[in-house]
Amino acid sequence: MSDKEIKSVNGTKEKVLSGLFWTFGERILAQGVSFVLSIILARLLFPSEYGIIAMVMVFINIANVFTSTGFGESLVQKKDADELDFSTVFFCTLSLSILIYIILFIAAPYIATFYHTGEIVWVLRILSIKIVLSSIATVQHAYVQKKMMFKKFFFSTLGGTIVSGILGIALAYSGFGVWALVFQYLTNTVIDILVLLKTVPWHPRLIFSIERAKQLMNFGWKLVVANLINSVYNELRSLIIGRSYSSADLAYYNKGNQIPALAITNIDTAIGNVVFPAMSAAENKVRLKIIGRRAMKTTSYIIFPIMLGLMVISRPLILLLLTDKWSSSIIYMQILCLYWMTQPIQTTNWQIIKAVGRSDLCLKLEILKKIIGIIMIIVAMHFGVFAIAISAAVFGFISMIINILPNKNLIDYSIKEQFLDIFPALVSAIVMGIGVYLVSYLTLPIIVQIATQIVVGIVIYVGVSYIFKIESFEYILRMIKTKGSAV
């Protein structure tokens, strides 16, 4: 390897590790604060009020796909993106978001009729403003991710989370009900935008190129459609539960999903945001495979024990944090932890496919996976919400295998090799889970039981990792000891 190549690799390492530090800081601190605030809100509000927001967010989350993906990822993937590209994307996403808002505003009464509740009309119309607001920061997010300036995310996310959370709690305590959640979401988005506009050096200019828009969309439209399919599929369960059952059933399902999803958001998404630009900048497939394997090993080593641990302690955890009124969420949390365990493998393989520029393959994979998934949901919906949760867990494993398959040809990363990379973390996590479960047989106060299970889990997992010299464990130790000089 030449001096120039070595310098390039070292520079990428430093950016990746710096990005991981700030992204983990943002996720762990900001989302940790958000989680605490959500617990307080859950104690103040009723499950049915959370269910109304969940119904509305089905449509907002789907709409956000058009403005938050595709164009932004095109900017990150394009190696020579310039000022004209960034400004062009800004005006495209802003115009599209306004059009989508108008459509949702008009459609609100019809959506309320579908759910058999008129209460959501103005909730949807007001909360949909979030789509337009979020589009303003789309390019700033892409700029920060492309330049690996993740420190910017730290301040915008943390500030928005704290201020909006306090506002939401104050409104909930004052009896505003579902509107406390509406204004919490909007305030969070506004503060995020203001901080990014202040701290990120890029700002839109009055320049636009139809030709550049076409070039970027040539890559981005396939990701938009792929993400749209994925988003519609993910929201389909909420749509069916909210329509066929009750807002309370939907709230229980979503609350059971919240804690494992939060852990994934903090870890898997953080690593993915940093690794994707590093993968896109990789000089060759050999380097791309090295980055991909490192991401696979590290995320699975961290996520596997967290998911299995949460599954084991779900009952005492929900009863302690959310009280008995949310006890129906316990079974859903246990099942959905299995679903979220598959995410590090899915995400890493997905990032690799995007990094080599195969957005067409991303689209084909999403179509295949979601056809399978929709069939499973249609069958499960006739057997209740529990069956819907089971179908999600099973689909997670099917989706994982489908995402793995193409990378044998793309970068010579086979199923066998990937399984061997995650196997040590999986076995160690299972051993840990058994130990944590055995603690539940002790007669202990609920908070003491949870604390004991966490300590026992950490001791077993670290002990097994040390005794058997698991590579990911030693890698993390080297990073800590050398303050990020090793990759």
WOBELMO-V721181 format. One record per backbone hydrogen bond with DSSP energy under -1.0 kcal/mol. NH is the residue of the N-H (numbers start at 1). CO is the residue of the C=O. E is the energy in kcal/mol with one decimal. If there is no record, write none. Layout:
[[NH & CO & E] [NH & CO & E]]
//
This chain:
[[6 & 2 & -2.5] [7 & 3 & -2.4] [8 & 4 & -2.1] [9 & 5 & -2.6] [10 & 6 & -2.6] [11 & 7 & -2.2] [12 & 8 & -2.1] [13 & 9 & -2.4] [14 & 10 & -2.4] [15 & 11 & -2.1] [16 & 12 & -2.8] [17 & 13 & -2.8] [18 & 14 & -2.5] [19 & 15 & -2.8] [20 & 16 & -2.7] [21 & 17 & -2.2] [22 & 18 & -2.3] [23 & 19 & -2.8] [24 & 20 & -2.8] [25 & 21 & -2.0] [26 & 22 & -2.7] [27 & 23 & -2.9] [28 & 24 & -3.2] [29 & 25 & -2.1] [30 & 26 & -1.8] [31 & 27 & -1.7] [32 & 28 & -1.1] [33 & 29 & -2.5] [34 & 30 & -2.5] [35 & 31 & -2.4] [36 & 32 & -2.1] [37 & 33 & -2.5] [38 & 34 & -2.3] [39 & 35 & -1.8] [40 & 36 & -1.7] [41 & 37 & -2.3] [42 & 38 & -2.5] [43 & 39 & -1.6] [44 & 40 & -1.2] [45 & 41 & -2.6] [50 & 46 & -1.6] [51 & 47 & -2.2] [52 & 48 & -1.5] [53 & 49 & -1.4] [54 & 50 & -2.2] [55 & 51 & -2.1] [56 & 52 & -2.0] [57 & 53 & -2.8] [60 & 56 & -1.6] [61 & 57 & -2.7] [62 & 58 & -1.3] [63 & 59 & -2.3] [64 & 60 & -2.3] [66 & 63 & -1.2] [68 & 64 & -2.7] [69 & 65 & -1.4] [71 & 69 & -1.7] [74 & 70 & -1.9] [75 & 71 & -1.8] [76 & 72 & -1.6] [77 & 73 & -2.5] [78 & 74 & -2.3] [81 & 78 & -1.1] [86 & 82 & -2.1] [87 & 83 & -2.5] [88 & 84 & -2.1] [89 & 85 & -2.2] [90 & 86 & -2.0] [91 & 87 & -2.0] [92 & 88 & -1.8] [93 & 89 & -2.7] [94 & 90 & -2.2] [95 & 91 & -2.0] [96 & 92 & -2.2] [97 & 93 & -2.3] [98 & 94 & -1.8] [99 & 95 & -1.9] [100 & 96 & -2.3] [101 & 97 & -2.3] [102 & 98 & -2.1] [103 & 99 & -1.9] [104 & 100 & -2.4] [105 & 101 & -2.6] [106 & 102 & -2.1] [107 & 103 & -2.3] [108 & 104 & -1.2] [111 & 107 & -2.2] [112 & 108 & -2.3] [113 & 109 & -1.9] [114 & 110 & -1.9] [115 & 111 & -1.8] [117 & 112 & -2.2] [121 & 118 & -1.4] [124 & 120 & -2.8] [125 & 121 & -2.0] [126 & 122 & -2.2] [127 & 123 & -2.5] [128 & 124 & -2.0] [129 & 126 & -1.4] [130 & 127 & -1.8] [131 & 128 & -1.8] [133 & 129 & -2.3] [134 & 130 & -2.7] [135 & 131 & -1.6] [141 & 137 & -2.5] [142 & 138 & -2.0] [143 & 139 & -3.0] [144 & 140 & -2.6] [145 & 141 & -2.4] [146 & 142 & -2.8] [147 & 143 & -2.5] [149 & 144 & -2.5] [152 & 149 & -2.0] [154 & 150 & -1.3] [155 & 151 & -1.3] [156 & 152 & -1.9] [157 & 153 & -2.7] [158 & 154 & -2.0] [159 & 155 & -2.2] [160 & 156 & -1.9] [161 & 157 & -2.3] [162 & 158 & -2.3] [163 & 159 & -2.1] [164 & 160 & -2.1] [165 & 161 & -1.9] [166 & 162 & -2.2] [167 & 163 & -2.2] [168 & 164 & -2.6] [169 & 165 & -2.4] [170 & 166 & -2.4] [171 & 167 & -2.4] [172 & 168 & -2.5] [173 & 169 & -2.7] [174 & 170 & -1.4] [175 & 172 & -1.4] [176 & 171 & -2.5] [179 & 176 & -1.7] [180 & 177 & -1.6] [182 & 178 & -1.6] [183 & 179 & -2.3] [184 & 180 & -1.2] [185 & 181 & -2.2] [186 & 182 & -2.0] [187 & 183 & -2.2] [188 & 184 & -2.1] [189 & 185 & -1.9] [190 & 186 & -2.3] [191 & 187 & -2.3] [192 & 188 & -1.9] [193 & 189 & -2.1] [194 & 190 & -2.4] [195 & 191 & -2.4] [196 & 192 & -2.0] [197 & 193 & -2.8] [198 & 194 & -1.5] [199 & 195 & -2.4] [200 & 196 & -2.8] [207 & 205 & -2.6] [213 & 209 & -2.2] [214 & 210 & -2.2] [215 & 211 & -2.1] [216 & 212 & -2.8] [217 & 213 & -2.4] [218 & 214 & -1.6] [220 & 216 & -2.8] [221 & 217 & -3.1] [224 & 220 & -2.5] [225 & 221 & -2.6] [226 & 222 & -2.4] [227 & 223 & -3.2] [228 & 224 & -2.6] [229 & 225 & -2.7] [230 & 226 & -2.2] [231 & 227 & -3.0] [232 & 228 & -3.1] [233 & 229 & -2.3] [234 & 230 & -2.6] [235 & 231 & -2.5] [236 & 232 & -1.2] [239 & 235 & -2.6] [240 & 236 & -2.7] [241 & 237 & -2.9] [242 & 238 & -2.7] [243 & 239 & -1.9] [244 & 240 & -3.3] [245 & 241 & -2.0] [250 & 246 & -2.0] [251 & 247 & -2.1] [252 & 248 & -2.5] [253 & 249 & -2.2] [254 & 250 & -2.7] [255 & 251 & -2.6] [256 & 252 & -2.2] [257 & 253 & -1.4] [258 & 254 & -1.2] [261 & 257 & -2.2] [262 & 258 & -2.5] [263 & 259 & -1.8] [264 & 260 & -1.9] [265 & 261 & -2.7] [266 & 262 & -2.2] [267 & 263 & -1.6] [269 & 264 & -1.8] [271 & 267 & -2.5] [272 & 268 & -2.5] [273 & 269 & -2.6] [274 & 270 & -1.3] [275 & 271 & -3.1] [276 & 272 & -2.3] [278 & 274 & -1.1] [279 & 275 & -3.2] [280 & 276 & -2.8] [281 & 277 & -1.5] [282 & 279 & -1.3] [288 & 284 & -1.9] [289 & 285 & -2.3] [290 & 286 & -1.9] [291 & 287 & -2.2] [292 & 288 & -2.5] [293 & 289 & -2.8] [294 & 290 & -2.0] [295 & 291 & -2.3] [296 & 292 & -2.4] [297 & 293 & -2.7] [298 & 294 & -2.5] [299 & 295 & -2.4] [300 & 296 & -2.0] [301 & 297 & -2.0] [302 & 298 & -1.7] [303 & 299 & -3.1] [304 & 300 & -2.0] [307 & 303 & -2.7] [308 & 304 & -2.3] [309 & 305 & -2.3] [310 & 306 & -2.6] [311 & 307 & -2.0] [312 & 308 & -1.7] [313 & 309 & -2.1] [317 & 313 & -2.2] [318 & 314 & -2.5] [319 & 315 & -2.2] [320 & 316 & -2.0] [321 & 317 & -2.6] [322 & 318 & -2.7] [326 & 323 & -1.7] [327 & 324 & -2.2] [329 & 326 & -2.1] [330 & 327 & -1.6] [333 & 329 & -2.2] [334 & 330 & -2.1] [335 & 331 & -2.0] [336 & 332 & -2.7] [337 & 333 & -1.4] [338 & 335 & -1.0] [340 & 336 & -2.4] [341 & 337 & -1.2] [342 & 339 & -1.3] [343 & 340 & -1.2] [346 & 342 & -2.1] [347 & 343 & -3.4] [348 & 344 & -2.0] [349 & 345 & -1.9] [350 & 346 & -2.2] [351 & 347 & -2.7] [352 & 348 & -1.9] [353 & 349 & -2.0] [354 & 350 & -2.2] [355 & 351 & -2.5] [356 & 352 & -1.6] [357 & 354 & -1.8] [358 & 353 & -1.9] [359 & 357 & -1.1] [362 & 358 & -1.7] [363 & 359 & -1.9] [364 & 360 & -2.0] [365 & 361 & -2.6] [366 & 362 & -2.2] [367 & 363 & -2.2] [368 & 364 & -2.2] [369 & 365 & -2.9] [370 & 366 & -2.6] [371 & 367 & -1.8] [372 & 368 & -1.7] [373 & 369 & -2.6] [374 & 370 & -2.9] [375 & 371 & -1.7] [376 & 372 & -1.8] [377 & 373 & -2.2] [378 & 374 & -2.7] [379 & 375 & -1.8] [380 & 376 & -2.5] [381 & 377 & -2.8] [383 & 380 & -2.5] [388 & 384 & -1.5] [389 & 385 & -2.1] [390 & 386 & -2.1] [391 & 387 & -2.3] [392 & 388 & -1.4] [393 & 389 & -1.8] [394 & 390 & -2.3] [395 & 391 & -2.3] [396 & 392 & -1.8] [397 & 393 & -1.2] [398 & 394 & -1.7] [399 & 395 & -3.2] [400 & 396 & -1.8] [401 & 397 & -1.7] [402 & 398 & -2.0] [403 & 399 & -2.2] [404 & 400 & -1.5] [405 & 401 & -1.7] [407 & 404 & -1.3] [408 & 405 & -1.3] [410 & 406 & -1.9] [411 & 407 & -1.6] [413 & 407 & -2.6] [418 & 414 & -2.3] [419 & 415 & -2.8] [420 & 416 & -2.3] [421 & 417 & -1.6] [422 & 418 & -1.6] [423 & 419 & -1.7] [426 & 422 & -2.2] [427 & 423 & -2.5] [428 & 424 & -2.1] [429 & 425 & -2.2] [430 & 426 & -2.1] [431 & 427 & -2.4] [432 & 428 & -2.2] [433 & 429 & -2.6] [434 & 430 & -2.1] [435 & 431 & -1.9] [436 & 432 & -2.5] [437 & 433 & -2.2] [438 & 434 & -2.0] [440 & 437 & -1.2] [441 & 438 & -1.4] [442 & 439 & -2.0] [444 & 442 & -1.2] [449 & 445 & -2.8] [450 & 446 & -2.2] [451 & 447 & -2.1] [452 & 448 & -2.7] [453 & 449 & -2.6] [454 & 450 & -2.3] [455 & 451 & -2.3] [456 & 452 & -2.8] [457 & 453 & -2.4] [458 & 454 & -2.4] [459 & 455 & -2.5] [460 & 456 & -2.6] [461 & 457 & -2.5] [462 & 458 & -2.7] [463 & 459 & -2.4] [464 & 460 & -2.9] [465 & 461 & -2.3] [466 & 462 & -2.5] [467 & 463 & -2.8] [468 & 464 & -2.3] [470 & 465 & -2.1] [474 & 470 & -2.0] [475 & 471 & -2.4] [476 & 472 & -2.3] [477 & 473 & -2.0] [478 & 474 & -2.2] [479 & 475 & -2.2] [480 & 476 & -2.2] [481 & 477 & -2.9] [482 & 478 & -2.6] [484 & 479 & -2.5]]
//
